Every structure is written in structure tokens, then in C-alpha cells.
Amino acid sequence: MRKKFLVLTLVLVMVLSCAVLFTACDKSSGTQRPLDIEDGSRPDYDSLFTADDVALINAAMVEGASEDIKKQAVMVLYNTANKSRKDTPLSLMVQNSDVGVPSYLGNVIMHAFNLRSGDSWYYQLATDANADPLMETVLKGFAGILKVAYTSGDGVYNYVLINGSESEMDCSLETFPYASFKLTSKPQPYDYEAFKEELHFLDSMHEINNMAFCAEIIADGAEIEYNTEEGYYTVKFAIDMASDPELREKWYAMPQKDMEVSGNSIKKYNSYEATLQVWNNGYAKYFISNADREASGMASGKPMDEFKYYWVEEEIMALLKQDASVVVDEDTELTTPADYISYYSGKEIVKGKLLSDLYIAIIVIACVIVAVIIVVVVIEILVRKGKLPKLAAKREMRKSKRLLKRAEKLLAENGDDVEDAGGDNTDESALDENGAEDDGEEDNA
């Protein structure tokens, strides 16, 4: 048993050493934190709120307002802000998300942006992982998602989804766009309906959220405040997890489709809370949500999604100019958001990591081997310390059965010459008269 234990320990050390070698060159992206980025300013646009909208919102902020009035006001503020995102020709959205995998695995973060100018726009989302070296490599291989989409407004929507670590995504950048990657596959053209089915949005690529909110699923206790100094509303609301099941399933139907891309599914939400900030002319300022959900695979956890919105061209350009990946020759000028959209849409296709799939497979196999060995080693230690008496008794019983079978076999082969399974099995006919063992053949007669 001791020899077996030493062998298992040696194998464990070898596997762990290989894992370290495989992951030694991988960077650690650091822990997730809010983006160090200034909020956008209020756009100088006409108000999107109607007089009835303003009256309802004001009524909801009065002390003692009914829950029904507050829920209606929440939806007016959300729908108006959402309309601003969908209908305004110039805007920039910056996303900062934590996928919320269980803390013992590490964390998976996403950084994205959506730049729009007229009918043309460009969108990208990159994913990165931060964990212990071995788990980080596994997360990068299986939770890594790169999305790139764009259109010039000609009715053709170009899109590519790249899974795994081949794009070498890094979400540790501290300046816009807060992520870097290699585009290893060419975006493919789609018509609108096919593109919508791929991206899983409700009715616009620019909507605030692809979850179908409605007043019927908003929980009691929503809060609405108005900042008179800076001119914006802050709305805090949650989803009532005891509300109509069909409406709640409809609410997260699109995130469910997002999840299915990676072979997982959402089982249920335990909680969902959100904070929305809206300028007093109805334009979206900020949105953040925190959830607790149960899902298959590693998708269970507490995801966080944060979005900031920019409407003023000078502020949009200031952010775009931070992008260190933008390299142009002396004859090329990027002076407008439309110029950047054209530049991003023409990104060069490059080769990703060599043997990326093999690399991931080796790491996964190593993880499985490590897990099995650890279980075996722990069981052996517990048995030797007497912590698993039932297992020890079963082993002794199996050992006794093996000895009994061996004895029965020897009796069958040697007849009466074998006294018992635990006795001396030396064939007496092979001994000479001096008691020495004969070198001749064994007599089985």
C-alpha cells in the first residue's frame, strides 16, 4: 500500500508540474474593479419625456406614492432611456461586466463598447479570466468569448463569434477600450433577421438591456430620486421572483439564448437588482445590474453588468483617441466617430495561438487527472488513519475473498498436498531425502 501511495504522490507532483509549465507564460489580468472612467455629460437635445411622463415620475417621488405608480414610473424612465439608445444617431456605450462564476474558480470579466454614427456602427466584446494559474487557463479556454459586429448602414451586418483562448484577449487595460485581442476569424455577412437571431437582442442592437422588463414583474419598494444640481434621475428597482412565471421566463429569454451558445442554460434567478440613471431629457446616463442566478455548468453565480453612455462628440473622441491599438499612417486621419467605425470594421485577420485546441485539451485532461489522484490520495490517507472504517472493512473482506479464491485454486491444482491457503505451498515430492528442494520438475500426480 505504501508503494502505491508513493507512486500516486509522484504522479500528482508530475501533473502539477506540467500544469505550471503550461500556464507559466499566461498573464494574470488582476481582480475585477470598476472602470476608472468619467461619466458622460448631458446631451443638449430636446426632451424625450412627454408632459404625462413628467407628471407620473413626479407623482412616484411623492412620499406615500402607491407601489403601482412607482412601478409605472420605473418603466417610463427605463423605456425612455432605452428609446434614447435606440434612436439617437451618435452615441458610445462602454460596458464593464463580471460573469460572476463561483469565487473559488476565479472570475471572468468582459469589456465591450458600441460606437454609433448615423446608420453605421461597430461593436466588440472581449472576455478574460483571472484565477490560479491552472484554473485561469481552463477558464480562458472555455469561458473565453470574443464578439465583433459592424455595419456600414447598407443592410449587411457583419458578425463573428470566437470561442476559446486563441484570440489572446486581455481585459486588464486601464484605458479605452479596456481590452485587447487578436481577430483570428473574419466576420461573416448576415441579413437583419439572421443577425438578430445571432446576437439575441429584443428589437435593437443599441438597446440598454436584452431583458424584457415590464411593470408586472417589478418588485415593491422601487426608489426614484432626482439630482437637481446635475439634472438626472436615479432609479433603483428589483425583479419580484414570486411574480408571474411566464413573464419572468419571457424577461430572461434572450439571456437564456446567450447562455445556450456555450452549451449552458439558466435554471432560475434568485435575485436581480438594477440601478438606472437618466438625464432629465430622457437620455440614458448609467445602468448597472447585480443578479444571483442558478445555471448549468460554471454559469451559476452572481453576474454584474455596468454600462456608461456618451452622447457628446468631443467626449466620444477623447475616449477613442486613447485606443493604443489604433495605428494609422501619415496619410490617414481619424477625426470623427465615423472614421473610427471604418477603421475598426477593417481590422486585419491574424493567426491565433498555435495548437490552441490541443493546449486546452491537455489542460482539461490534467485537471481531471489531478482531481482523480487527489481523491485517491485523500481516501488512502483517511483509511490509514482509521477515518473510514467501513471502507477499510470492505477492503479486508475483498482481500480475504481473494486469498480464499487463491487457496481454492491451489487446492484444485495440487490436491491434498496443500494443507491450507496460508500454509507452506512447497511440493514435498520435489524435496530429496535430505529435505533439500529438488531442481527437477514439480510432480503434480
N, C-alpha and C positions, 0 to 999 in steps of 0.2 A: 504493500500500500504506500509505503514511504517513497519508493522509487517512482510510483505513478504520480504521487503528489509533486515530486521534484520535476518530473517531465512536464506536467501541466503548468507549473510555475514558469519553467524555462520558455515554453511556448507562449505564455502570456507576455513575458518580457519581450520576446522577439516580435510579437504582433504589435505591441505598443510602440516599440522602437521603429517599426516600419511605418506606423501611423504618424509618428512625429516627423519622420523623414518626408513623408508625403505632404505634410501640412506645414513644414518649416518655412517654406517660401511664401505662404499665404499671409497677407497683412491682416491686422485686426482693425476694424473700422471704428472702434471706440463705442461707448454706450450712447444710446439714443438720447437726444436732447432737443429742445425747441430750436428752430432756426433763428439765428441772430440776424433778423431782417426787419427793417422798418415797415410799419403798416402803410398801406396806400392812402392817398388823400381822397377827399370827397370830390367826385367829378362835378364840373359845373354844367350839369344837364337839368332840363326841366323835370319836375317830379313825376314819378310813375304812380304815385298814390292818388286815388280819387278822394273827393270830399267825404264820401261814405267810409272809405278805408280809414282816414284820419279820425273820424268820429268814433269808429269801432275800436281803434287802437287806444284812443284816449279813455273810452269807457272801460276798457280792460285794465287800465292802470289805476283806476279809482279804487280806493280801499273798499273791500267788501264786494267787489265785482264777482259775478257768478262764474263758475267753472266753465260753463258753456260759452260765455262771452270771451273769456280768456283763451279758450281753445280756438275759437273762430279768429281772434286777433293773431294768434300764433300762425295760423295758416295764411292769413292775409300778408303778414310780414314775410313769411317764407316764400310764398308764391310770387310776391312782387320782386323780392331779391332774385329769385330763380329766373323770372322774366328778364331782369336786367342782364343776367348772364347769357341768356339765350338770344336776345335780340340786339345787343349793342355791338357795333362792328369793330370796335377797338378795345381790347382787354388782354390782361395777362393773369392767369391763375397759377399760383405756386402751391404745391402740395407737399406735406411732410407727414408720413404715416408710420406707425409701428404695427406690424401684423398681429402682435400680441400672442405669439406662441408661448407655451408654459415657460416660466422663468428658468427652470432647471435645464432647458435646452439652449437658452441664449436669447437673442432677439433678432428679428428680421425687419428691416426698415425699408421704406420706399420714399423716393423723392421724384416728383414729377412737375411738369408745367405744361400749360396750354396757352399758346400765343395766337392771337387772332387779329387779323387786319382785313376788314371787308369780308369778302367771301372766301378768302384763303386763310388757312390756319395750320399750325403744327403742334403735335402733342407727343410727349415722351414720358415714360415711366420706367425707372430703374430700381432694382431690388438688391439689397446687400444684407449680409448676415454678420453677426458678432457673437462669438461664443468661445468656449475652449477650442483649441486647435482642431481636434478630431471632429467634434460636433459642428464647428463652423464650416468645415469642408462639406459635411453632409448637407447642412442647411443651404449652402451655396449651390450645391448640385441639384437639390430637389425643391427648394423654395425660390430659387433664382428665376425671376421673370423680367424680361425686357419687352416693352411695348413701344412701338414707333408708328405714328399715323400722321397723315397730312393730306391736304388737298389744295389745289390752286383755284378752286371755285368752278371747275369745268365739269362737275358732275362725277368725276372719278376720285375715289377715296383709296389712298394707298395705305396698306397696313401690314405689319409683321409682328408676330409674337415669337420670341426666342426663349425657350426654357433651358435651365441649367446654368453652368458657370462659364460657358465658352465665351461669353461677351465680356468677361472680366469686369463686372460692374463694381463701382466704388462709390458709396454714398457718404463718404467722410469729408467731402469738400465743404469748405466753410463759406464759399462764395457761389453765386448763381452759376449754374443750375443745381448746385449741391450734389451732383452726381456725374460720373464719367463712365463710359462704356465703349466697347467696340461693336460696331454694327456688322455682324457676321453673315446676315442674310438679307436679301433685297426685299423691300416691301412690295407686296403684290396689289394690283388694282382690283377694286370692288365697286359695284354699284351701291346706291344708298341702302337698299333693303338688306343686302348681304353684309354690308359694313355694319349696319345697326345690329344685326344678329351676332356678329363677331365681337363687338365692343360692349354689348349688353346695356345700352342706355335706354331711358324711357322714351324721350322724343327729341333729344338734342345732345350732341357731343359736349356742349358747353354748360349743361345743367349743373346745379350745385351738387346734387347727390342723385344716384340712380335708385334710391329707395322711395317707394310710393307713399309719402306721408298723407294722412287725412285726419280731420278733427276727431273722428270716431275712435282712433287708437291713441290719441294724446292722453297722457295720464293727468289726473288732477294735480294742482299745485304749480302749474306753469307760471313763470315770472316774466314781466316785461318792465324794463326801466328805460328812461330816456336821459341821455347825457346832453344837457342844454349847452354846455360850454363848447363841445366839439360837434354836436349835431348828429347823433346817431342813437339808434335803439339797440338794446341788448335783450335778447330773448333766450330764456332758459326753459327747456321742456324735456320730457321723457316719454317713452312709449309704455303704455299700460299693457303689461304682459298677461293680464286677465281679460283683455278686450277680445272682440270677435276674432276667432282663429283664422277664418278665411281672409279677413282684411289684413291680419298680421302676416300671413303667408304671401299675400299679394305685395305687402310692404317690402319684404326682402327677396322677392322673386328674382330680381336682377343680380343681387349679390350671390344668390344661390347659383345662378348660371356662371358667374365669375369663378366660384368655388369648383364647379364641375370641370372647368378647364384643366385643373390639376388633379382630377380624379377624386375629389373630396365632395362632401355635401354638408350643409348646415342642418343640424338636428333641431335646435331651438335657440332663442335668445333668452338669457336670464335677466338682462337689463340692457337698456340703451338710453343714454342721456346726451343732449346736444346743447350747444350754445351758438346762437347766431347773432351777428351784429350787422345792422342795416343802416345805411346813411338815411337821413331824413327825406331824401328824394327817392328812396326806394332801391338804391344800388347796393349790392352786396359788399360788405366790408371784410367779414371774417366768419368762418364756420369751423367748429370743432365738435367731434363726437367721440364718446367713450362707451364701449359696449362690453358685455360679457356673454359669450356665446359658446354653445356646445356643438362640435362638429366632428366629422370623421378624421382619421389621420392626425397630423400635427396641427390641424386648423382650429382646434379648440383654443380658447384663450380670451384675452381682453384687448381687442384691437382699438387703436386710436387713429383718427384721421383729422388732419388740420389743413385748412385752406386759407390763403390770403389772396385778396383780389386787388388788381391795379387797373386804373382807368385813365390816368393822366400820362400822355405820351412821354413827357420828359422823365417821369419816374420809371416807366417801362424801359426806355432806352438806357437809363442808368444801370438797371439790373442786367440787361442784355450785354452791355459792354464789359461786365465782369467775367463773362464766359471765356475761360482760358483756352478752351478747345477750338475757338473760332480763330482761324489763321487764314488771312487773305493776302493776295499780292498787292503791289503798289497801285495797280490799275483798278482794283476793286474797292468800292466804298459801301459800307453798311450804315446808312444814315436814317433808315426808317424801320419800323417793325416789319413791314412787308419785305424789306431786303433780308432781314434775318430769317423770315419764314422760307424764302427762296434758298438761302444758304443751308439751313437745316435740312430742307427737303432734298437737297442734293448730296447728302453725306456719302462718303466713299465706303464701299463694302470692303472689309478687311478679314483676314483669317483669324479665327479664334484660337484657343488653346489646342495644341496637338493632343490627340488621344483623350479628348475631354470625357467621352463616354466610358472609356476604359478606366480612366482616372477615378471617376465616380464609382464605377462598379467595384474596383479594388477597395476603395474606402468603405463601401457598404459591406462587402464581404468581411473585411477586417473588423468592422463593428459587430457583425453577427458572431464572428469567431470569439472576439473579446467577451461579448455578453455570455456566450455559452461557457467559456472557460471560467469566467468569474463565478457563474452559478455552480459549476462543478467544484471549483476550489473551495467556495464557501461551504458547500454541503460536506465536503471531506473534512474541513476544519471542525464543523459543528458535530459531525459524527464522532471524530476522535476525542472531542471534549465531552461527549456524552449528552449533547443537547438534543439529539434526535434519536431517542431510544427505540421508537417504533421502527424507524428506518434501519437502525443497527440490528434489531431483532430479525427483520426481514432478510437482511443480508446474511446473517448467521444461518437462518433457515435455508436460504438458497445454497449456501456453502455446504451445509450438511447434506442437502439433497444431491449436490454434485459428488460429494465423497461417497454417498451411498450408491449412486449410479456407477461410479468408478469401481467400487468394491464388487458390485454385481457383475460388472463386465469382466473383472479379473477372475471371479469365481467361474463364470461361464467358460473362460479361456483355459484356466488351469485346474479346474475341477477341485478335488479335495486338498490339493497341495497348498491352497491359500486358506489360511485359517480365518482371517477377517480382513476387512478393508484397511484397518490401521496396523496390521501385523507385518512381519518380515516377508516380503514377496519373493525372496530368493529361491529359485528352484533347487530343492535338495538333490535331485538327480544330477545336478551339474556340479556337485561337490565330490571331491575324491575322498578316499578313506581317511585322510589326514585332516579333513574339514576344510581344505582349500578349495576355492572355486575353480571348476574345470573350465578350460578355454574352449572346450568343444561346444557343439550345438546344444541348445536347450531341448530337453526331452518333453514333449507335450503329450506323450502317450497316456 
